[in-house]
Amino acid sequence: MRKIKENEFGLATKQMLEIFFDTLDISIAIKGIDTEKSKKVIYENLYWDIVYYYKYGEVFTYDDDFGGIVFLIDGRKSSFIKQAIISLKASKTIRSVLTKEEIKIFADNTKKVRAVHSFNWYKKRKNIPYYLAHMGIDKNKRGTGVFRKMMEFVFEYVKKYNAEIALETFVAENVSIYKHMGFELVGTVESADKTFKEYRMIKTL
């Protein structure tokens, strides 16, 4: 595991797109939009996500091929406003790629996700934890022990700075996996139409 370099943002974003494009939250956000257009929009959003976490937190890669990627940030330093300002830089690409109708669809879909996915739920805790914002593994490396190695690295890294780490998942099956690694389920939030849930978890290190 090592921190990514600034000149690797493009390569890292390309790999992240492959890893995350089929995840539930992104699938909801791009519903009703052409696949190729969706990939351009999500690529741009992921790129500026890297910029934010590189600047205010940490972005690690498992290897030089970006077979696994982790985004971390000290919850006391995270800022929705700062993240929103950086994310605005993606809006130019979105406007150039999508039609006005598609922009509205994307905005409505994103609003639906954000109604469930709070960017700062963990900041309401008495002791604000470190936040594991993103973790993804190349499809070809899943089931090879990479996930456990990455999580063990994260635990060792975070406990130098904080006694707790927070994460969330939209995948119900992941809850038992994280529990096995010492996380506790501290809350769930369900969408208004009851089609998906976010599971919020904390681990004491």
HUWO-V178174 format. One record per residue. N is the residue number from 1. RES is the residue in three letters. SS is DSSP state (A for helix, B for strand, O for the rest). NEAR is the number of other C-alpha atoms within 12 Angstrom. Layout:
# HUWO-V178174
N RES SS NEAR
N RES SS NEAR
This chain:
# HUWO-V178174
1 MET O 26
2 ARG B 22
3 LYS B 28
4 ILE O 31
5 LYS O 20
6 GLU A 20
7 ASN A 13
8 GLU A 22
9 PHE A 29
10 GLY A 22
11 LEU A 24
12 ALA A 42
13 THR A 36
14 LYS A 27
15 GLN A 28
16 MET A 38
17 LEU A 33
18 GLU A 26
19 ILE A 30
20 PHE A 28
21 PHE O 31
22 ASP O 21
23 THR O 21
24 LEU A 23
25 ASP A 30
26 ILE A 33
27 SER A 25
28 ILE A 28
29 ALA A 32
30 ILE O 34
31 LYS O 27
32 GLY O 21
33 ILE O 29
34 ASP O 20
35 THR A 20
36 GLU A 15
37 LYS A 24
38 SER A 31
39 LYS A 32
40 LYS A 28
41 VAL A 36
42 ILE A 39
43 TYR A 35
44 GLU A 33
45 ASN A 34
46 LEU A 35
47 TYR A 33
48 TRP A 29
49 ASP A 39
50 ILE A 43
51 VAL A 33
52 TYR A 33
53 TYR A 37
54 TYR A 29
55 LYS A 25
56 TYR A 24
57 GLY O 30
58 GLU B 35
59 VAL B 38
60 PHE B 39
61 THR B 38
62 TYR O 32
63 ASP O 21
64 ASP O 18
65 ASP O 23
66 PHE O 36
67 GLY O 32
68 GLY B 40
69 ILE B 46
70 VAL B 43
71 PHE B 38
72 LEU B 39
73 ILE B 40
74 ASP B 33
75 GLY O 35
76 ARG O 24
77 LYS O 23
78 SER O 30
79 SER O 23
80 PHE A 21
81 ILE A 14
82 LYS A 20
83 GLN A 28
84 ALA A 19
85 ILE A 16
86 ILE A 25
87 SER A 27
88 LEU A 20
89 LYS A 22
90 ALA A 25
91 SER A 24
92 LYS A 16
93 THR A 24
94 ILE A 28
95 ARG A 22
96 SER A 16
97 VAL A 26
98 LEU O 28
99 THR O 17
100 LYS A 14
101 GLU A 14
102 GLU A 25
103 ILE A 28
104 LYS A 20
105 ILE A 22
106 PHE A 32
107 ALA A 25
108 ASP A 19
109 ASN A 25
110 THR A 25
111 LYS A 21
112 LYS A 28
113 VAL A 32
114 ARG A 24
115 ALA O 21
116 VAL O 31
117 HIS O 30
118 SER O 27
119 PHE O 28
120 ASN O 30
121 TRP A 32
122 TYR A 32
123 LYS A 26
124 LYS A 14
125 ARG O 17
126 LYS O 11
127 ASN O 18
128 ILE O 25
129 PRO O 34
130 TYR B 38
131 TYR B 42
132 LEU B 39
133 ALA B 37
134 HIS B 32
135 MET B 31
136 GLY B 36
137 ILE B 34
138 ASP O 29
139 LYS A 21
140 ASN A 16
141 LYS A 21
142 ARG O 17
143 GLY O 12
144 THR O 15
145 GLY O 16
146 VAL A 27
147 PHE A 27
148 ARG A 22
149 LYS A 24
150 MET A 31
151 MET A 35
152 GLU A 19
153 PHE A 22
154 VAL A 40
155 PHE A 30
156 GLU A 19
157 TYR A 27
158 VAL A 29
159 LYS O 20
160 LYS O 15
161 TYR O 21
162 ASN O 24
163 ALA O 22
164 GLU B 33
165 ILE B 41
166 ALA B 43
167 LEU B 43
168 GLU B 37
169 THR B 34
170 PHE O 28
171 VAL O 20
172 ALA A 21
173 GLU A 14
174 ASN A 20
175 VAL A 27
176 SER A 17
177 ILE A 19
178 TYR A 27
179 LYS A 21
180 HIS A 15
181 MET O 25
182 GLY O 21
183 PHE O 27
184 GLU B 25
185 LEU B 27
186 VAL B 20
187 GLY B 23
188 THR B 24
189 VAL B 26
190 GLU B 22
191 SER O 23
192 ALA O 14
193 ASP O 12
194 LYS O 12
195 THR O 17
196 PHE O 24
197 LYS B 29
198 GLU B 33
199 TYR B 32
200 ARG B 36
201 MET B 36
202 ILE B 34
203 LYS B 31
204 THR B 23
205 LEU O 23
